């Protein structure tokens, strides 16, 4: 545990400087968050942790409405000029192209460069206070990991979250994502692909097992992806459910973007989709390998496959980066559901994303 406490001490010593840098972005104006989606709400929550309030949200698509989760009004960029003379506009959208487009839009409306702040560096940043309040869970997860490399990855990931440091030294090749050497495939695999997107992971799965497998079930709620999946999967046998995956069979709001970042939305808006629990949908198929990359719905989806995990102990590859507490809640949850699992963590990008937990 010496390495763990060494990293914790380093984070606690330096976290204050990162916080000062973050607050420096808004010291000259009244904060306005441009972007009322997930990224905007992450920055909103960080500001709240720092005892800062925002004047409003700004959003080209949602202007004239009220944000459902905060009760704060959403205005269009043109309204900002009349609303406040000295805004600190915090641009909070995930796409680099969208950020640049918003920047040009704001400049064309007469805002100054000094009033526009790109916040993508802070989307997954957490404060030292967050570490202090969850230190025992971070510690427990660290102790649950089964190999030294996983523990190294975990500590470096903590530094990335709290100190915004680089992690290139512990990044595994992207081509291995979801198929680490720990994953041993047989010709009797029943693969459950949650967050199928365009079928890319299922196609790679077929390649990994040499085309010999028992079955593939893909869950992808975006209707526009059906034809793409059909094209990519070709003549290979599979089943497609155009639903989300959740803790129970229900209907939820879905922010459909046509990209890999489409997600179930706690802020409302978007369209309504069907969601299913894996225990109620694929239990009888006796899954052997479950992959989840479902943009923050992983914890709920795992609750919905508790019986599968307990009865069949399938191999798991679960993304643990979409929500701050995924990094500890998901490993702890899986181990509590089935203590026989061995847990490993791998990182597939020098960034806050592409962190995968393997349970084997």
N, C-alpha and C positions, 0 to 999 in steps of 0.2 A: 504493500500500500504506500510505500515511500514515494513512488513516482506519482501516484494520484495526488497526494497531499502537496508535493512539490509544484505540480501544475496548478492546483487550487490556490496556493500561495502566490504564484506568479500572476494569476488572473486577478486576485484580490488587490495586488499591488498596482496593477496597471489599468484596471477597469475604470477607475475615476478619470483617467486621461481620455479614454474613448468617449465617455459620457460628456466630458467638456467639449470635445470635438463635435459631437452630435448636436449639443445645445448651441454651439457657435453658429450652426447653420441658420438659426432662427433669432439670433439676438438683435438683429436690426429691423425686424418687422413683426407684424401679426401673422401667426401661422395659418396658412390655408393649405389643405391637402388636395392636390390635383390627382384624382383617381379614387373612386369610391368602392373599388373591389378589394380583394384579399390583401394586396400589397398596401393599399391605403389604410386599411384597418390595422395592419401590423404597425405601421408608423404611428397611427393614432394611439394604439395601446402603449407604445414606447413613450410617447409624449405624456400620456397619463401617468406612467410610472415615474416620469421626471417632473410631475406636478405642473404640466403645461397643458393649456387648453387651445383648441383651434377655433378660428372664427367660423369656418364653414368647410364643406367639401366642394370641390369644383369638378365637373365631369361633363364632357360633351354629350354623352348618351343618356345621363340620368338627371340632367338639369330640370329644375322645377319640382322635384320630389324631395322627400325627407328620408334620410338614411334610417332604415328600419331598426338597426341594432343600437344606434346612438341617439336618435331623435334630432340629429343635426341636419340643417337644410343643405341641399345640393344646388349649386348655382352654375350657370354657364360662364365661360371665361369673360365674355363681354360685360357681365354684371359686376365682375370684380372691380373694375375701374370706378364705378359709382359706389361700391360697397366699402372699400377701404383704400386709403391713399398710399400706405406703405406695407403691402403684404410681403410675407416671406412664403413664396409658393413652393411647396414641397412636392415634386413630381414623383408619383408613386404608381408606376405601371411597370409590368415585367418586361415588355418588349423594348429592346434598344431602339428599333425603328420608331415605335410609338413615342418613346421619350423624346427623340429628336424632332418628331413632327409636332409634339406639344410645345416644345421649346420654340420652334419657329412660329407657331401660332401665337404664343404669348408675346414674342418680340414684335410681331406684326401688329399687335394690339397696343403697343407702346410701353410694355413693361421692360424694365432694364435687366440685363444679364445678371446683375448682382441680386436681383429679387427672385431668381429662378434657381432652385436647388435640386439636383438629381439625387434621389435618396436610395437608389438600388443597393448601395453598399451596406445599408442598414436594415434591409428587409428581414434578415434573420438574425440580426444582432440582438443580444440580450444583456441586460445590465448586471453588475455585480450583485445587486440585491436579489435578482432572480436566482443566481447561483446559490446565494446564502439560504434562500427559502427552500431550495430543492437539493441541497448538498447530500442528504442521506440517500436520496433516490439515485443521484449520479453515482455515488459510492457503491450502492447495492448493484447497479447495473455493471459497473466496472468489475466487481467481484464475480459476477455471473458469467462473464466472457471466458471462453474455453481455451484460447491460445494467446500467446504474448503479442503477436502481431495485431490481433483484434484490440487488445488493451492499448497498444500504441496508437492505433487508428482512433480509438475512442477519445483518448486524451488530446490528440491533435485536433480532432473535431471540436472538442470543448474550447480549445484555444481559438479556433476559427469563429465560433459563435460569440465568444465573449471579448476576444481581442482583435478580431478581423484579420488574423494572421494567415499566411499562405500555408498550404498543406501538400504541396506537390510531391514531397518525398514519400508520402504514404499512399499515393494514388495508384490503383490497379488499372490495367488496360481496359478501356471502355468496352472492348469486344467481349470481355468476360462478365459484364454486368448480368446478374441473375444466374450465371453459370460458372461460379467459382469452382476451383478444383475440388472443393469439399462436396460439391453436388455430383453424385454418382448416379447416372441414369441407366435404366434397364429397358428392355423391350416391352415392359408391362406398365409403363407410365400412364397415369391419367392426370393430365396437366390442366390446371385451372388458371386461366390468364385473366386476372382482374385488373381492368384498365388496359384493355387490348389495343386501344388507339387504332393503328392501321394494320394490326396483325404482325408487326415486326418481331416482337418477342416470341410469338408462336412459331413464326417461320424459323427463327434461330433455334428454338427448341427442337424442331424437326431435324434440323441439321446436326444438332448435338447428339441426338439419339439415332442418327443414321436412317431416319424415316420409319423406324420401328417403334411403335407405341400403341397403347390401348385406346387412348382417346384424348381430345383437346376440347375444352369448353372455354369460350371467350366471352367475357362480359365487357361490353362497350355501349354506353347509353346514347352516344351521338349518332343520330340517324344518318348523317352524311358519310359516316365511315363504313357503312355496310358494303357498298360496292368496292371500295378500296380494299377492304379485308378479303372479299371474295376474289379479287384480282390477285392479291399477294399470296393467298393460300392456294390458289390454283386448284388442282384436283385432289389435294390432301384432305382427308376426312376431318371434320370438326363440327362443333355446334356453336351457334352464336346467340347469345341473349342480349338484346338491346335494352339492358337495364343497368342501373347502378347496383353496387354491392353495399349492404348496410347491416345493421344488427337485427333487422326485422323486415318483413315484407310491408312496404308502405309507399307513399308518394312524397317526394321532396323537391324543393326548388333546385334547378340546375343551371349553372352559368355555362352555356354552350358557346365555345369560342372557335370551334373547328381546329383547335390545336391540342397539343399534349397537356395544356394547363386548364382545360375545361374541368369543372369541378362542381360538386354539390355545394350550394351556397347557403350559408347561415344568415346572410344579409338579405335573403329574399331576391326577388327579381328573376329574370331569365324565364325558363319554362319549367313545367312540372314533368318529372320522370318517375317511372316505376323503379323501386329498389327491392332487392331480395336478400334474404339471409342464405348463405351457402348451405347451412344445415337443412334448410327447407327445400333446397333446389338441387344440390348435387351429392347429398349424403350417400344415397344408394349407389352412386358411381364409384365409391371408395377412392377418393382422390389420393394420389401419391406425391404430388408436387403442386404447391399453390404459390403463385407470384402475385403481389399486390403493389401497384403503383397507381393509387387512386386519389391523389391530390388532397390529402388530409382526412380521408374517410377510413383510413386503415384501422384505427382503434375500434371504431364501430363495426367495421366488417369482421374483425377478429372475434368480437363478441358474438357475431352471428355464425361463426363456424367452430364454436367451442366443442360441440360433440364430435365433429370431424377430427379436431386436434387431439381430443382425449382418446377416441376410439381407434383412429387409424395412424396417428402420428405422421402425417405427410411431411415431406421436406417443405420448408417455407423460405421464401425470399421476399422480405417485406421492406418497403421504403420507410425510413425513419427520420425524414428531414422536413416534411411538409408543415408540421406544427412543432413549436419549441419543445413540448413535453413528449413528443414521439420518441426522442432519443433515450428516454428512460422508461416511460410508461409501457411502450410496446414490448421491450425485452422482459420486463417484470411480469407483464400480463401473460405472455406466452409461457414463461417458466412456471407460473402459478397454475396455468391450465394443464400443463404436462411437464412435470419436473424431469422427465427422462431426456428432454432435448438438450443438445449441446449448442451453444450460441456463438456466432462469429459475426464480426462487423467488417465490411469492406467499403472503401471510398473510391468512386469512379470519376471524380472531377476535382480540380483544384478550385473548389467553390463550396457554397453552402449546400448545394443539391447533390443528388446521386449518392446518397449514403444508404447502404442496403444491409439489413440484418438477415443472416441465414440461421435457421433453426433446423437441426439435423438429428 
